């Protein structure tokens, strides 16, 4: 992740690191209860560690961003992860 990338730069409300952790915790609870979830997020060590390996398969994906203050960066792909919950028996 770049030095200028932040978890909270998408809107006027702050959705920071603690919110990301809380979301992951809640998704882990839902997956443990048998809910089927598909979640995408930025490829970041913290985010990867917060989603249980026992509950989620993790797939790296490259995603294009059409919104960027630097026009030459708009076609650049960024690394994200797709979490897909496993079936809990």
Secondary structure, 3 states (H helix, E strand, C coil): CCCCCCCCCCCCCCCCHHHHHHHHHHHHHHHHCCCCCEEEEECCHHHHHHCCCCCEEEEEEEEECCCCCCHHHCCCEEEEEEEEECCCC
